[in-house]
Amino acid sequence: MSTLPKPLAVMLVDDQAPRAALLEQALRDQNFVVVARLASAEGLVGAVKRHQPDVIIIDIDSPDRDTLDTMAVLHRDSPRPVVMFTADGDSNTIHRAVNAGVSAYVADGLQMSRVRPIIDVAIARFREYQALRDELEVTRNQLADRKRIDQAKAILMKTRGMNEDQAYHAMRKMAMDRGQRLGEVAANIIAVLSLLEGDGHG
């Protein structure tokens, strides 16, 4: 059985019906599946949750503030590669669109022959960005964990008269016994101490 790649699901946003129909046909010819067609970015976030497209194509003369605000919400809540074809080459608009999470901004309008390469680039750029964002999140969590672990060690050293090694091993043992991460154990120790301190002051 041949394993052809699954056709990409595209959501189309275009405020001009005749142009949208042409674009939809061109996309189908290039083996994309158009899962929905919207006349404006209004309701886009809900539509994305319903249809779960792989890519969003926005063909618009000039993106207004509402469209860019919607892009920013989408980027935060259901990030997807977004390709924007527009006649607006204003650098300020481009800057705002990219900040709102648009993966590819094409300012000289839409040419059917260029759609696929532009979509491919947008998807690659989007994946790269997501990977960086995930990496940053992991690093941030690791730093927060490390801070908590150090804080919890200091608490054990002070309250139990342990040295740093003993405090660390005691926390490791607790983590293994409870099937928790070291960071979680540290957070529990800090929480318990703040409770005790709260009682002490009361």
C-alpha positions as CSV (number, residue, x, y, z in Angstrom):
1,M,0.0,0.0,0.0
2,S,1.5,3.4,-0.9
3,T,1.7,5.8,1.9
4,L,1.0,9.1,0.3
5,P,1.4,12.1,2.6
6,K,-2.0,13.2,4.0
7,P,-3.3,16.2,2.1
8,L,-3.0,19.4,4.2
9,A,-6.2,20.8,5.6
10,V,-6.4,24.5,4.7
11,M,-8.8,27.2,6.1
12,L,-9.3,30.1,3.7
13,V,-10.2,33.6,4.8
14,D,-11.0,35.9,1.9
15,D,-13.4,38.9,1.8
16,Q,-14.0,38.6,-1.9
17,A,-16.1,35.6,-2.9
18,P,-15.0,35.3,-6.6
19,R,-11.3,35.5,-5.7
20,A,-11.8,33.0,-2.9
21,A,-13.5,30.5,-5.2
22,L,-10.5,30.7,-7.6
23,L,-8.1,30.2,-4.8
24,E,-10.0,27.3,-3.4
25,Q,-10.0,25.6,-6.8
26,A,-6.2,26.2,-7.2
27,L,-5.6,24.7,-3.7
28,R,-7.7,21.6,-4.5
29,D,-5.8,21.2,-7.8
30,Q,-2.6,21.2,-5.7
31,N,-3.9,18.4,-3.4
32,F,-4.9,20.6,-0.5
33,V,-8.2,20.0,1.3
34,V,-10.1,23.2,2.0
35,V,-11.9,22.5,5.2
36,A,-13.6,25.9,5.6
37,R,-13.9,29.3,3.8
38,L,-14.6,32.5,5.8
39,A,-15.4,35.9,4.5
40,S,-13.6,37.7,7.3
41,A,-11.4,36.9,10.3
42,E,-14.4,37.3,12.6
43,G,-15.1,34.0,14.3
44,L,-11.8,32.6,13.1
45,V,-10.7,31.3,16.5
46,G,-13.9,29.3,17.0
47,A,-13.7,28.0,13.4
48,V,-10.1,26.9,13.8
49,K,-11.1,24.9,16.9
50,R,-14.0,23.3,15.0
51,H,-12.2,22.5,11.8
52,Q,-8.6,22.0,13.0
53,P,-6.9,23.1,9.8
54,D,-3.1,22.5,9.3
55,V,-2.7,25.9,7.7
56,I,-4.7,29.2,7.5
57,I,-4.5,31.3,4.3
58,I,-5.7,34.9,4.6
59,D,-6.2,36.7,1.3
60,I,-7.0,40.3,2.1
61,D,-6.3,43.7,0.6
62,S,-5.1,45.2,3.8
63,P,-5.3,43.6,7.3
64,D,-7.1,45.9,9.7
65,R,-6.6,46.0,13.5
66,D,-9.4,43.5,14.2
67,T,-7.8,40.9,11.9
68,L,-4.4,41.4,13.5
69,D,-6.0,41.2,17.0
70,T,-7.7,37.9,16.0
71,M,-4.3,36.6,14.7
72,A,-2.7,37.4,18.1
73,V,-5.5,35.5,20.0
74,L,-5.2,32.6,17.6
75,H,-1.4,32.5,18.0
76,R,-1.9,32.3,21.8
77,D,-4.7,29.8,22.0
78,S,-4.5,27.6,18.9
79,P,-1.2,28.3,17.1
80,R,-1.2,27.4,13.4
81,P,1.0,28.4,10.4
82,V,-0.7,31.4,8.9
83,V,0.0,32.7,5.4
84,M,-1.2,36.2,4.6
85,F,-1.5,37.5,1.0
86,T,-2.2,41.2,0.9
87,A,-1.6,44.3,-1.2
88,D,-0.4,46.2,1.8
89,G,3.4,46.5,1.8
90,D,3.5,49.0,4.7
91,S,6.4,48.0,6.9
92,N,4.4,48.9,10.1
93,T,1.6,46.5,9.0
94,I,4.1,43.8,8.2
95,H,5.7,44.2,11.6
96,R,2.4,44.0,13.4
97,A,1.3,41.0,11.4
98,V,4.5,39.1,12.1
99,N,4.2,40.0,15.8
100,A,0.6,38.7,15.8
101,G,2.0,35.3,14.7
102,V,1.7,35.4,10.9
103,S,4.3,32.9,9.5
104,A,4.5,34.3,6.0
105,Y,3.4,37.8,4.9
106,V,3.3,38.2,1.1
107,A,2.8,41.9,0.2
108,D,2.5,41.7,-3.6
109,G,-0.8,39.8,-3.6
110,L,-1.5,36.2,-4.6
111,Q,-0.1,34.3,-7.5
112,M,-1.4,30.8,-7.7
113,S,1.9,29.3,-8.8
114,R,3.6,30.5,-5.7
115,V,1.1,29.2,-3.2
116,R,2.6,25.8,-2.4
117,P,6.2,26.9,-1.9
118,I,5.0,29.8,0.3
119,I,2.9,27.4,2.4
120,D,5.8,25.0,2.7
121,V,8.0,27.8,4.0
122,A,5.3,29.0,6.4
123,I,4.9,25.5,7.9
124,A,8.7,25.1,8.3
125,R,9.0,28.5,9.9
126,F,6.1,27.8,12.2
127,R,7.5,24.5,13.3
128,E,10.9,26.1,14.0
129,Y,9.2,28.8,16.1
130,Q,7.1,26.3,18.1
131,A,10.2,24.1,18.8
132,L,12.0,27.2,20.1
133,R,9.0,28.2,22.2
134,D,8.8,24.7,23.7
135,E,12.5,24.7,24.4
136,L,12.3,28.0,26.1
137,E,9.4,26.8,28.2
138,V,11.4,23.7,29.3
139,T,14.4,25.8,30.2
140,R,12.2,28.2,32.1
141,N,10.6,25.3,34.1
142,Q,14.1,23.8,34.8
143,L,15.3,27.1,36.1
144,A,12.2,27.5,38.3
145,D,12.7,23.9,39.6
146,R,16.4,24.5,40.3
147,K,15.5,27.6,42.3
148,R,12.8,25.7,44.3
149,I,15.2,22.8,44.9
150,D,17.9,25.1,46.3
151,Q,15.3,26.8,48.5
152,A,14.0,23.5,49.8
153,K,17.5,22.3,50.5
154,A,18.1,25.4,52.6
155,I,14.9,24.8,54.5
156,L,16.0,21.2,55.3
157,M,19.5,22.3,56.3
158,K,18.0,24.9,58.7
159,T,15.1,22.9,60.1
160,R,16.7,19.4,60.2
161,G,20.3,20.4,60.8
162,M,21.4,18.6,57.6
163,N,24.3,19.5,55.3
164,E,23.7,20.2,51.7
165,D,24.3,16.6,50.5
166,Q,22.1,15.1,53.1
167,A,19.3,17.5,52.3
168,Y,19.6,16.7,48.6
169,H,19.6,12.9,49.2
170,A,16.6,13.2,51.6
171,M,14.7,15.0,48.8
172,R,15.7,12.5,46.2
173,K,14.5,9.7,48.4
174,M,11.2,11.5,49.0
175,A,10.8,12.0,45.2
176,M,11.4,8.3,44.5
177,D,9.1,7.1,47.3
178,R,6.3,9.3,46.1
179,G,6.9,8.9,42.4
180,Q,7.3,12.7,42.0
181,R,9.8,15.0,40.3
182,L,12.4,16.6,42.5
183,G,10.9,20.0,41.7
184,E,7.5,18.9,43.0
185,V,9.0,17.6,46.2
186,A,10.8,20.9,46.7
187,A,7.6,22.9,46.0
188,N,5.8,20.7,48.7
189,I,8.6,21.4,51.3
190,I,8.4,25.1,50.6
191,A,4.6,25.1,50.9
192,V,4.7,23.1,54.2
193,L,7.2,25.6,55.6
194,S,5.1,28.6,54.6
195,L,2.1,26.9,56.3
196,L,4.1,26.3,59.5
197,E,5.5,29.8,59.4
198,G,1.9,31.1,59.0
199,D,0.8,29.2,62.0
200,G,3.8,30.4,64.0
201,H,2.9,34.0,63.4
202,G,-0.8,33.5,64.1
